[in-house]
Structures are given as C-alpha cells and as structure tokens.
C-alpha cells in the first residue's frame, strides 16, 4: 500500500511563499508536517506536549536522559555519533513550560532520513537507568559537591535576577503546583532531594507516545520516503500507544482578582540598578487575531525612540530604565509580561504608577494615537514576515506547528490562519484608533501582578555562606565512608554508561558515504571589473563612486552593507564609537535640507525601511569596519542611497539625545555585569587584543564609566561632546566607503538606478577615495601570553573559563583544515570532551573553537559545576590525544561530516549564502570556496589531522603560550586561586575603560 494512503493530508502556504503539508495518520494521532523550504539544509523537530506539577524538573531531566541510549540502541551517545556521521552537528532539544522539542538539522535529506528513525526510537523507548540519572541529572562527588549535567545547567539560573522575578510572578498569578507555576527546568533543591528516576520513568510513559507526537520537517525531502519511514516507526511503537490519552492542560485558570506589588531581593555585585515586571492574563491562545494585534501594539509602544515607552521611561534626562520589552507566552490563558530593566533602585517604585497613570491613561484617548506611524509599523511587520521566508522559515514553521499541537484541537483552519499572518496584518491596517484604545482597555486596565527585583550585594555573600554550610553539613552527614561510597557510585555509573559500544556494522549502515552536490543557493560576487557582466549588472555597478560588490542571488529584497574604516580613530575617539553608532538611529537629522526631529526621523525610517542596523565588523569579524546595514524591497531601491546619506552625513548630534543615550548604555552595562559568561568573554578580550581596537573598546561593559561621564558632560559642556562625536564621524569617513549589495539585480527596475543618487559621497570632502577595502586575518591580535585573570560575579552561580592561544593560519593555509577538524573531533557531540566533561556532569559545555579570521584557538568551559576538575580533565585529554595520536576512526569520520555541516549551514539560506560571499572578499578565498573546502575536509585522513593539527592544538596548554579568563561566583574565588595560582584576581570594574 502506498504510504500516502495511510495518511490524510492538509495543505497550506506560509504567508503565500512556502508550501506546508500536514499528514495525519489514519491509525494513531501521529502527525507529520513537511515545509518545502529551499536550500541545502533539512531541519526537523519532534515535539511532545508536556505538563509538570512540581519543581522537580521532570520534563527537563527526561529531555537529557533520552539521549543516553535506547533499548534498541543501548549505547550512550550513539544518537549523536550517528547524527555526526550523517552530516549533522549532533542533536539538540529544549524544554518549555508546556512542551518539549527535539531537533535535528542535516545537510541534504539522505542523512536526515537515516537518523530520524533512530532518533524517534530514543525518544519513545529510552533506557532511563539509574547510572544515567546519576551522571546526567544529579550526583554527589567523592569530595561532597553536587554535580550533574542538568544540575550544572540550572545552577546558572538559580540566582539570576530575571529567573528570581519570573518565579515570583508565577507564584503570584497561578495556583500552587499549577503546570504554569512550576519550574520545568528543575530547582536545585528539588534536583538534589525529590527528583527521582522512578518519577522520570512514569513521566515518560505518560507523555512520550505516538498520540502526543508531532514530527515537523523543513527542507527538500521526498514525502513518500519520509512517510514510509514514519509508517515503520508507527508499526514499531503502536503497542505502547495508550488507548486513551487525556488532553494535557485541560483546566481553567482563575483571573487575577486584584492588582498587587511584590518585592524580591536578588544577589548582585552592583546594587544601583534593579528591574520591574508587570504581568496580566490576556487572550485565549486560539484568538490569533488578538495575538497578532498585541504584537503590533507592543511594537508601537516600545520600538524606536518615538515610541511612548521609550519616551516615558528611557530617553529622559533622568531615566527610569535602560530598556523595556513586552512578551506573550501562549497558554490556557496567554501570559503577558512587561519588563523594565536597568531601573535605578531609588526609582523602582515609580515605574508602574507612571506606566498606568501616564502611558496607559494617555492611550485611552483616540486623539493620542499616531495612526500614520501605526500604518508604517504594520507595513513593516508585513514585509518582515515575507523576509522571514528567505531568512528564517524553518524556525517559523516549527513554531507554528508546536502552537497548533498545543492549542488548536486539531483544527486545520487555525493552522492555516497561524501560517498566514500577513492576511490578517493587511486587514489590521484599516482599523481605526478606537480599535487600539479598546485593546488597551481590555488588556491593560485589568488587575495585574507587579514584581520588583531589588538588587542586594549582601545577598551574594549570604547565599555563598549558606551554600558552603550546606555542603559542609552534607559532607559531615555522609562522613568519610559515605563520601568514598559516593565517589565509587559515580565511578560505577560512568563505567555502566560507557560499557556498551555500537558495532562497526551498525555504524557502517548509518553514515553518509558520498559527498553529494547539495541544493545550494547560487550567488555571484561581482564588481565593475568582473568579466561577462550582463547589461543590467553593468548598469547597476556603474552607479557608485566607490568600490562596490554585488552579490547577485535569488532574493526579493535589496540589502546594502555600507562599510567605513575605523582604523584612523584615536583611543579617545574609539571609546566614543559605541555611543556614536547608538545615536545614529536616535537623533535629529537633516533630510532634504530640513532639520527633522528625532521622532519624525524614526517615523520616516519605519515607513521606508524593512530593517536597518549598525555594528562593527562584517558578520561579527574584521572589527575595524563600521557596518551600516539597510534593507528594502526591490521596488524601493532608491531609498538605500537616501538613508545611507541620512545615517552618515545627515545625523545632527543633540546634547539631550547624547545624554539620554549615554545613560541608557551605562544602564545596559550594569545588566551585563551580572552574567558570568559575558564577564569572562570581556576579560579574555582584554588579554587578546591591542588596546586601541574595536574588538576591545566596542563593549558596553568596558565603557560603562565613560558613558556615565559623557551623560554628565553632555549637560555641562555640550559643545565639547558634540565636537568629539564630529571628530569620530570625520575619522571613520576619512578612508572612504565601500558597499556590498545583496540583490537579484534583474528584479530592480533600471529606471530606479542613477549615479546621481550617490553624488553626495563624492561631494563631501570628509570622505576618502573609497578604494577597495582589504583586511588580514588576525588583525589587532596581540596576546599577552602567560596572563590569567580571575573575576567574581555575584549574579551567577555557574563558572566560566576561556583560554586562547595564537593560530598561525588563515583560510588559505594548509594547517587550517587539520586544525579545524581536530577542534571538531574534540568538541563534537559525544566526542572526547563531551563524554568526559559534560557526560560526567562537570560542566554543561566544553568546546575548542578554531577561529581562522581571528587567528585564534579558544577553549570554552561553559556553566561549570566543578571548574578546576573540568579544566584539568580537558587539558589531560587533549594532551594525551596530541601526544599518543590515538584516534577513534568512527569519531573522526563523524567530525569531518559535522564540519561539512557547519560549513554548509553558513549558506543555509539565501541571505546567509550571500553574507558568506561578502566574507570571502575579505578572506581572499576563491569562489566557490565552500565547495572546495568541503571536498578537502572530506578527503582528510586522521593521520594528517594529528600530524598537522596537533601542534597548534598543543599550544593551547603550553606554558606562556595562552591567555586565560575565569569568571566564578565570589564564593569560589579562593578555590580557583588555589587551582590556578598564576591568576590575577580582579574586579569587574578593573575591566572598564579608565576615564
């Protein structure tokens, strides 16, 4: 029987662009969705509705344990080994409040279809053993410390201000033990004391079966072939499918009866700023029109400097917050949150009254709505939905399918509505101001719950002391004999988990053996000197009085990357570059010779542009360039020249805007200081780069004190501050400009092209000649070899280690590919570091990153439960492999294929393929370099990897050949100082620019 006869099919189209097919089994409630997304990648997700009633973290612990092996494949990590061999980079998953989803991405469909049935077998029949629970969830080490992969992951969330406030909000608005009130990730106390293997096994039986499973696949796949595989999956597991599965989340929630305000104390090293969160219940999740309307409303209220919330709270001489954002979580009743961060402690209690008494009250009056701006925002939302067809379709489709699974009661008409939001947005544009007033009245004047996060420096030491006392008591209770027993239990668990290994025959069946010609997006990189240009291409490239590259590809949009070279900036000027870039979209400007207010500028660019941004670097690399990016529809091509001129020449620096932006940036820095990973990254950068570089000085955290100073100077001496910013502008203009366009040039009307549009560049004497920009790998790298920094971060309980050495290679070096594969061999899912570090619960992540553009190799130990042990074991493993040359050929083949995946993923969409084309201009790699790179990776031998890639990798641990940064909770400083005696202990403030 044909597979398709066993399935009923519904077809829809994602916003008129990508076909989506939903197949429903005629035997069970199993559903399979296929979104026909073009390109080389195939993305998949298997999702289950999961409901919890405690903080034991059962959904999350189960999510981890299914990867430990299945009854049919009883081998720890075999799933990731197979995925790597089938042109993936392992597997992944996430746990949310109401669902758990498991993801797989491969290059091409061949590998995807090989892995999928093995994956689902792990999900439906996992082993779930005591030894797996011990290493993956929680155990006590022989030294008396608590560890485990899940445990180390959740440590980082336990003391975060955001997490503490979220837990309090849930406690206030939901009944006790309600599925929306509990922490599905697991609280540390519960993971230690009440989460058990039996509970996890029971949880699996209840929720993991065919009737609660949706498989979503996005990419070019054969439908019949996929459905044949799913038929076999269904036949294999139908016996364990329950006769009756009660629908999860089948309950009603009480309303919030009255508005309340609650305070929670949060540990932090900086007690000057807190946060405020306001929560309401909103619409039913199937009310998709209201859902879309609220998102547009949020955009209107908080996006750009003209928005009411930015005006009322952020862009003030005396601001009440550094950022504001909305969020809706779909649920039985949708949970709507408004968050203010970077709130001065003395103003924490002023935020909510002002929001209700001013912002909301004003918007209960129709006359106070700017309906022209609202129309621009809706037009922009429509265009952004269409852009996502080219840039983010798989993520959108998977999200829509999970929403459908959770809330639509199998009503396919609701799925069609979910996937065609553009249709509703077009209708929404005709709604009058009264519609928005009613929306405000209905959802923002009802009772709410406010939670105020109060920063507390003393709490850092208090929590540290309590944790120290808890561990001391635990050790005392266990005694020497008990600790020894726990050490043995852990050793035994590790031994049991790794006792079985897949046969060579099995691995040989589950591998992609040929490097296929993937379905890649065609991108031509062209300049005016390129041979064989078409008349249209010649016409396009002849417009510009500066060096221009056209990256011609099948897109409906035109995107410019307008590059300026910041190498002429002095240190003083460079410290102002972050503020300068922030001001470009939040300042008045000269437009057509008329001084236009900040608000009107913001309205106009909302009307004209789909998207715009400014940052340093090209795709995060080659940081000396300042990169102004603007995106429009092909029919609006002339607007690129107009807005490139406005954002460069036209911006008028205004003292009040400078003061507001500087204060906002200082406030955002205070939030970043609470994150251990951010602090460790900033610390290692201070040891890697020259002082006068964007790599070091384009960092909010580094510039916090300077931004505070500028905010005061802008009031006292505005002319001097404006003069400095003008100096920055002139310096980045002085080397001229280059432009890179991503476009299908045949889709641009030739009548829209004109040299006159770009004459403003030539006529401005501040602009240099605009000859072709070049760059070298490893620019501005100056490692202070042998230096190590240790910094305490009170807002994070996890530990983070970065260690970097110099790599003498670029993209054209023979040493690069063996070194890249060596890094991937070590770091891959179920590779040597994964097994020894994550597998034994020492840290959540252990990776070696090879960065040819920066000429660096970096070791990252992420969210460590036992940082010293994790580091020592990582060092010993890498040294042993380098010195002995002992390599697992199966893992080596997986490393090569997962590296091919990484290379091809970078051109997985037409937009990302074009951005790789831009990077190739700076890397000086020939086109099509990626194909040649993949071929060389495929043909590499393990001997070549060790012989050529081993020496660069060994330098990562050679004395005086690396730099290191460690960020830990202050309670662990002494322990780290003992383990790393050469480390210099510093404060976060020591990383900041002295002004």
Secondary structure, DSSP 8 states (H G I E B T S, - for coil): --GGGGEEEEEEEETTTEEEEEEEESSSS-EEEEE---SSEEEEEEEEE----STT-HHHHHHHHGGG-BSSS-STTHHHHHHHHTTB---EEEE-SSEEEEEEEEESHHHHHHHHHHHHHHHHSB---HHHHHHHT-EE-TTS-EE-HHHHHHHHHHT-HHHHHHHHHHHHHS-TT-TTTS-TT--HHHHHHT--HHHHHHHHHHH-SGGGEEEEEESS--HHHHHHHHHHHHHHHGGGS-S----TT-S------S-EEEEEEEE-S-TTEEEEEEEEE---TT-HHHHHHHHHHHHHHHSSTTSHHIIIIISSTT-S-SEEEEEEE-SSS-EEEEEEEEEEGGGTTTHHHHIIIIIIHHTTSGGG--HHHHHHHHHHHHHHHHHHHHHSHHHHHHHHHHHHHHHSTT-HHHHHHHTTHHHHHHHHTT--HHHHHHHHHHHHSS--EEEEEEEEHHHHHHHHHHHHHHHHHHHHHHHHHHHHHHHHHHHHHHHHHTS----HHHHHHSS--S---------EEE-TT-TT--HHHHHHHTT-SS-EEEEE-S-SEEEEEEEEE-TT--HHHHTTHHHHHHHTTSSEEEETTEEE-HHHHHHHHHHH-SEEEEEEEETTEEEEEEEEEEEEEGGGTHHHHHHHHIIIIIEE--HHHHHHHHHHHHHHHHHHTT-HHHHHHHHHHHHHB-SSSHHHHS-TTTTHHHHHHHHHHHHH-HHHHHHHHHHHHHHHHTT-EEEEEEE-GGGS-GGG--GGGGHHHHH-TTS---------TTTTB---TT-EEEEE-TT--SEEEEEEEE----TT-HHHHHHHHHHHHHHSTTSHHIIIIITTTSEEEEEEEEETTTTEEEEEEEEESSHHHHHHHHHHHHHHHHHH----HHHHHHHHHHHHHHHHHTTSSHHHHHHHHHHHHHHT--TTHHHHHHHHHHH--HHHHHHHHHHHHHGGGSTTSEEEEEEE-GGGHHHHHHHSTT-EEE-GGGGS---
